[in-house]
């Protein structure tokens, strides 16, 4: 009986030994079979990452194209003139060299006053006809004259207020200090810019009367004859009582120089 039990026990132990060994071999085989599955899974994940990267790359390229296309304004349904204007606005502006404005004023036909000097950007000519049209500057009045012999008399003149003309038409630089009236024969008479702009020259015989400095083209209702010389004359009242002013009335003025 004991021998039978011992034999059964041995058989059981043998069976258990065999079973345990098979299980280990099966597990090893399964492990070996799982390894290639892991490699396939890794490859699939890499492929998925590459596809995601490609998608992101495509999106970036599309965004860049959209930005570039946004820079170009659509010309569909836009009038040709407006489309051309938009194209011009998109162009890079060309750098153009500065152009120095050194061109002189054209010399008009007929009598004209010539303005020059260091206080002007360029020399200028103003015709007699243009002066006559400056209604705000035109003066017509009786001017008192006292000469070096003590003779006192009145003359009727028509012309333009030179102070108004210089300040509103010629417009010299702020550094302007002197105004010189030059006749055709070279005779010249200089005044300060303040004296030219004065509006309170006097008539010693009429204390209530005041004058502006004038460039006249007409005297005693007769226009100066341009065939006899430049038809412009400087006319100015007295600075003070007793001032001999008539010798300052320069005739045949050709040029007014402002420095």
TORNUVO-5002 format. One record per residue (C-alpha): residue number from 1; x, y, z; residue in three letters; chain. Coordinates in Angstrom, 1 decimal, always signed. Example, Ala and Ser with C-alpha at 12.3 -4.5 7.8 and 13.67 -1.06 7.14 Angstrom:
2
  num    east   north      up  residu  chaine
    1   +12.3    -4.5    +7.8     ala       A
    2   +13.7    -1.1    +7.1     ser       A
***
This chain:
259
  num    east   north      up  residu  chaine
    1    +0.0    +0.0    +0.0     unk       A
    2    +2.8    +2.4    +0.9     unk       A
    3    +4.6    +1.6    -2.3     unk       A
    4    +1.5    +2.4    -4.3     unk       A
    5    +1.2    +5.8    -2.5     unk       A
    6    +4.8    +6.5    -3.1     unk       A
    7    +4.4    +5.6    -6.7     unk       A
    8    +1.4    +7.9    -7.1     unk       A
    9    +3.2   +10.7    -5.4     unk       A
   10    +6.1   +10.2    -7.8     unk       A
   11    +3.8   +10.3   -10.7     unk       A
   12    +2.1   +13.4    -9.5     unk       A
   13    +5.5   +15.1    -9.0     unk       A
   14    +6.6   +14.1   -12.4     unk       A
   15    +3.4   +15.5   -14.0     unk       A
   16    +3.8   +18.8   -12.1     unk       A
   17    +7.4   +19.1   -13.2     unk       A
   18    +6.5   +18.5   -16.8     unk       A
   19    +3.6   +21.0   -16.6     unk       A
   20    +5.7   +23.7   -15.0     unk       A
   21    +8.3   +23.4   -17.8     unk       A
   22    +5.8   +23.6   -20.5     unk       A
   23    +4.3   +26.7   -19.0     unk       A
   24    +7.7   +28.4   -18.9     unk       A
   25    +8.4   +27.5   -22.6     unk       A
   26    +5.0   +28.8   -23.6     unk       A
   27    +5.5   +32.1   -21.7     unk       A
   28    +8.9   +32.5   -23.4     unk       A
   29    +7.4   +31.8   -26.8     unk       A
   30    +4.6   +34.3   -26.1     unk       A
   31    +7.2   +36.9   -25.1     unk       A
   32    +9.1   +36.3   -28.2     unk       A
   33    +6.0   +36.7   -30.3     unk       A
   34    +5.0   +39.9   -28.5     unk       A
   35    +8.3   +41.6   -29.4     unk       A
   36    +7.6   +42.0   -33.1     unk       A
   37    +4.2   +43.3   -32.1     unk       A
   38    +5.9   +46.1   -30.1     unk       A
   39    +8.1   +47.0   -33.1     unk       A
   40    +5.1   +47.2   -35.4     unk       A
   41    +3.3   +49.5   -32.9     unk       A
   42    +6.4   +51.8   -32.7     unk       A
   43    +6.5   +52.0   -36.5     unk       A
   44    +2.8   +52.8   -36.6     unk       A
   45    +3.3   +55.6   -34.0     unk       A
   46    +6.2   +57.0   -35.9     unk       A
   47    +4.1   +57.0   -39.1     unk       A
   48    +1.3   +58.8   -37.2     unk       A
   49    +3.8   +61.4   -36.0     unk       A
   50    +5.2   +61.9   -39.5     unk       A
   51    +1.6   +62.4   -40.8     unk       A
   52    +0.9   +64.9   -38.1     unk       A
   53    +4.1   +66.7   -38.9     unk       A
   54    +3.2   +66.8   -42.6     unk       A
   55    -0.2   +68.1   -41.7     unk       A
   56    +1.3   +70.9   -39.6     unk       A
   57    +3.8   +71.7   -42.4     unk       A
   58    +0.9   +71.9   -44.9     unk       A
   59    -1.0   +74.2   -42.6     unk       A
   60    +2.1   +76.5   -42.2     unk       A
   61    +2.5   +76.6   -46.0     unk       A
   62    -1.2   +77.5   -46.4     unk       A
   63    -0.9   +80.2   -43.8     unk       A
   64    +2.1   +81.7   -45.6     unk       A
   65    +0.2   +81.7   -48.9     unk       A
   66    -2.8   +83.3   -47.3     unk       A
   67    -0.6   +86.1   -45.8     unk       A
   68    +1.0   +86.7   -49.2     unk       A
   69    -2.3   +86.7   -50.9     unk       A
   70    -3.7   +89.1   -48.3     unk       A
   71    -0.9   +91.6   -49.3     unk       A
   72    -2.2   +91.7   -52.8     unk       A
   73    -5.5   +93.5   -52.9     unk       A
   74    -8.1   +91.7   -55.0     unk       A
   75    -8.9   +93.6   -58.2     unk       A
   76   -12.0   +91.7   -59.0     unk       A
   77   -15.2   +93.8   -59.1     unk       A
   78   -13.1   +97.0   -58.8     unk       A
   79   -13.1   +99.7   -61.4     unk       A
   80    -9.8   +99.7   -63.5     unk       A
   81    -8.9  +103.2   -62.3     unk       A
   82    -9.2  +102.2   -58.6     unk       A
   83    -7.3   +98.9   -59.2     unk       A
   84    -4.5  +100.8   -60.8     unk       A
   85    -4.4  +103.2   -57.9     unk       A
   86    -4.2  +100.3   -55.5     unk       A
   87    -1.3   +98.8   -57.4     unk       A
   88    +0.5  +102.1   -57.3     unk       A
   89    +0.1  +102.4   -53.6     unk       A
   90    +1.6   +98.9   -53.1     unk       A
   91    +4.7   +99.9   -55.0     unk       A
   92    +7.8  +100.9   -53.1     unk       A
   93    +8.2  +104.6   -53.5     unk       A
   94   +11.2  +105.6   -55.5     unk       A
   95   +13.6  +108.0   -53.9     unk       A
   96   +13.8  +111.1   -56.1     unk       A
   97   +16.6  +113.6   -55.9     unk       A
   98   +15.7  +117.0   -54.5     unk       A
   99   +15.1  +119.6   -57.1     unk       A
  100   +16.5  +123.0   -56.3     unk       A
  101   +14.1  +125.8   -57.2     unk       A
  102   +16.6  +128.1   -58.8     unk       A
  103   +14.5  +129.0   -61.8     unk       A
  104   +14.0  +132.7   -62.2     unk       A
  105   +10.6  +134.3   -62.7     unk       A
  106    +9.9  +135.0   -66.4     unk       A
  107   +10.4  +138.5   -67.6     unk       A
  108    +7.0  +139.9   -68.6     unk       A
  109    +6.4  +141.9   -71.7     unk       A
  110    +6.2  +145.6   -71.2     unk       A
  111    +7.1  +147.7   -68.1     unk       A
  112    +7.8  +145.7   -65.0     unk       A
  113    +9.5  +146.1   -61.6     unk       A
  114   +12.5  +143.9   -60.9     unk       A
  115   +13.0  +142.6   -57.4     unk       A
  116   +16.3  +141.0   -56.3     unk       A
  117   +18.6  +140.8   -53.3     unk       A
  118   +20.1  +138.4   -50.7     unk       A
  119   +16.8  +138.4   -48.7     unk       A
  120   +14.9  +136.8   -51.6     unk       A
  121   +14.8  +133.1   -52.7     unk       A
  122   +14.8  +134.2   -56.4     unk       A
  123   +14.5  +137.4   -58.4     unk       A
  124   +11.0  +138.4   -59.4     unk       A
  125    +9.4  +140.6   -62.0     unk       A
  126    +6.0  +142.2   -61.6     unk       A
  127    +4.4  +143.8   -64.6     unk       A
  128    +2.7  +147.2   -64.6     unk       A
  129    -0.5  +145.6   -65.5     unk       A
  130    -0.3  +143.2   -62.6     unk       A
  131    +0.4  +146.0   -60.2     unk       A
  132    -2.7  +147.8   -61.4     unk       A
  133    -4.8  +144.8   -60.5     unk       A
  134    -3.6  +144.7   -56.8     unk       A
  135    -6.7  +146.6   -55.5     unk       A
  136    -5.7  +146.2   -51.9     unk       A
  137    -2.4  +147.9   -52.5     unk       A
  138    -3.3  +150.6   -54.9     unk       A
  139    -3.1  +154.2   -53.6     unk       A
  140    -4.3  +157.5   -55.2     unk       A
  141    -3.7  +160.7   -53.2     unk       A
  142    -2.2  +164.2   -53.0     unk       A
  143    +1.3  +164.1   -51.7     unk       A
  144    +3.0  +167.1   -50.1     unk       A
  145    +6.5  +167.9   -51.4     unk       A
  146    +9.3  +170.2   -50.0     unk       A
  147   +12.4  +170.6   -52.1     unk       A
  148   +15.9  +171.9   -51.1     unk       A
  149   +14.9  +175.5   -52.2     unk       A
  150   +12.0  +175.6   -49.8     unk       A
  151    +9.4  +175.2   -52.4     unk       A
  152    +6.2  +173.6   -51.1     unk       A
  153    +3.6  +172.1   -53.4     unk       A
  154    +1.3  +169.1   -53.9     unk       A
  155    +1.3  +166.4   -56.6     unk       A
  156    -1.4  +163.9   -57.4     unk       A
  157    -0.1  +160.3   -57.6     unk       A
  158    -1.5  +156.9   -58.3     unk       A
  159    +0.5  +153.7   -57.6     unk       A
  160    +1.0  +150.9   -55.2     unk       A
  161    +2.0  +150.8   -51.5     unk       A
  162    +5.5  +149.4   -51.6     unk       A
  163    +5.3  +148.2   -48.0     unk       A
  164    +2.2  +146.1   -48.7     unk       A
  165    +3.8  +144.8   -51.9     unk       A
  166    +7.0  +143.6   -50.2     unk       A
  167    +5.2  +142.1   -47.2     unk       A
  168    +2.4  +140.3   -49.0     unk       A
  169    +3.7  +139.5   -52.5     unk       A
  170    +7.5  +139.5   -52.5     unk       A
  171    +7.8  +138.1   -48.9     unk       A
  172   +11.5  +138.4   -48.2     unk       A
  173   +13.2  +136.5   -45.4     unk       A
  174   +13.0  +137.7   -41.8     unk       A
  175   +16.7  +138.7   -42.1     unk       A
  176   +15.8  +141.5   -44.6     unk       A
  177   +17.0  +144.9   -43.3     unk       A
  178   +17.3  +147.3   -46.3     unk       A
  179   +15.4  +148.1   -49.4     unk       A
  180   +17.3  +150.0   -52.2     unk       A
  181   +15.5  +151.7   -55.1     unk       A
  182   +17.7  +151.7   -58.2     unk       A
  183   +17.0  +153.9   -61.2     unk       A
  184   +17.9  +153.1   -64.8     unk       A
  185   +20.8  +155.5   -64.7     unk       A
  186   +22.2  +153.8   -61.6     unk       A
  187   +21.1  +156.3   -59.0     unk       A
  188   +20.0  +154.6   -55.8     unk       A
  189   +18.2  +155.5   -52.6     unk       A
  190   +18.2  +153.0   -49.6     unk       A
  191   +15.7  +152.8   -46.8     unk       A
  192   +15.4  +150.3   -43.9     unk       A
  193   +12.7  +147.7   -44.1     unk       A
  194   +10.9  +149.5   -41.2     unk       A
  195   +10.9  +152.8   -43.1     unk       A
  196    +9.4  +151.2   -46.2     unk       A
  197    +6.6  +149.7   -44.2     unk       A
  198    +5.7  +152.9   -42.4     unk       A
  199    +2.2  +154.2   -42.8     unk       A
  200    +2.6  +157.5   -40.9     unk       A
  201    +4.6  +159.8   -43.1     unk       A
  202    +3.3  +163.3   -42.7     unk       A
  203    +2.4  +166.5   -44.4     unk       A
  204    +3.7  +169.4   -42.4     unk       A
  205    +0.9  +171.6   -43.6     unk       A
  206    -1.8  +169.2   -42.7     unk       A
  207    -1.1  +167.5   -39.3     unk       A
  208    -4.1  +165.1   -39.8     unk       A
  209    -2.7  +163.7   -43.0     unk       A
  210    -0.6  +160.5   -43.2     unk       A
  211    +1.0  +158.7   -46.1     unk       A
  212    +2.4  +155.4   -47.1     unk       A
  213    +5.5  +155.0   -49.2     unk       A
  214    +4.4  +154.5   -52.8     unk       A
  215    +5.7  +153.3   -56.2     unk       A
  216    +3.7  +155.5   -58.6     unk       A
  217    +3.0  +155.0   -62.3     unk       A
  218    +0.8  +158.0   -62.7     unk       A
  219    +1.4  +161.7   -61.8     unk       A
  220    -1.2  +164.5   -62.0     unk       A
  221    -3.5  +162.1   -63.8     unk       A
  222    -1.0  +161.3   -66.5     unk       A
  223    +0.6  +157.9   -66.8     unk       A
  224    +4.4  +157.9   -67.2     unk       A
  225    +5.6  +157.2   -70.7     unk       A
  226    +7.5  +154.0   -70.8     unk       A
  227    +9.3  +155.2   -74.0     unk       A
  228   +11.1  +157.8   -72.0     unk       A
  229   +12.2  +155.4   -69.3     unk       A
  230   +10.9  +153.0   -66.7     unk       A
  231    +7.4  +154.3   -65.7     unk       A
  232    +7.9  +154.0   -62.0     unk       A
  233    +8.7  +156.6   -59.4     unk       A
  234    +9.2  +156.4   -55.6     unk       A
  235    +7.0  +158.8   -53.6     unk       A
  236    +7.2  +159.3   -49.9     unk       A
  237    +5.9  +161.9   -47.4     unk       A
  238    +7.9  +163.7   -44.7     unk       A
  239    +9.4  +161.9   -41.7     unk       A
  240    +9.0  +165.0   -39.6     unk       A
  241    +8.2  +168.7   -40.0     unk       A
  242   +10.8  +170.5   -42.2     unk       A
  243   +11.9  +167.2   -43.8     unk       A
  244   +13.0  +167.9   -47.4     unk       A
  245   +11.3  +164.9   -49.0     unk       A
  246   +11.1  +165.7   -52.7     unk       A
  247   +14.8  +164.8   -53.5     unk       A
  248   +14.0  +161.3   -52.3     unk       A
  249   +11.5  +160.8   -55.1     unk       A
  250   +13.6  +158.5   -57.3     unk       A
  251   +12.4  +158.5   -61.0     unk       A
  252   +12.6  +155.7   -63.6     unk       A
  253   +13.0  +152.9   -61.0     unk       A
  254   +14.1  +149.7   -62.6     unk       A
  255   +15.1  +147.5   -59.7     unk       A
  256   +14.2  +147.1   -56.1     unk       A
  257   +16.9  +145.3   -54.1     unk       A
  258   +16.1  +143.7   -50.7     unk       A
  259   +19.0  +142.6   -48.5     unk       A
***
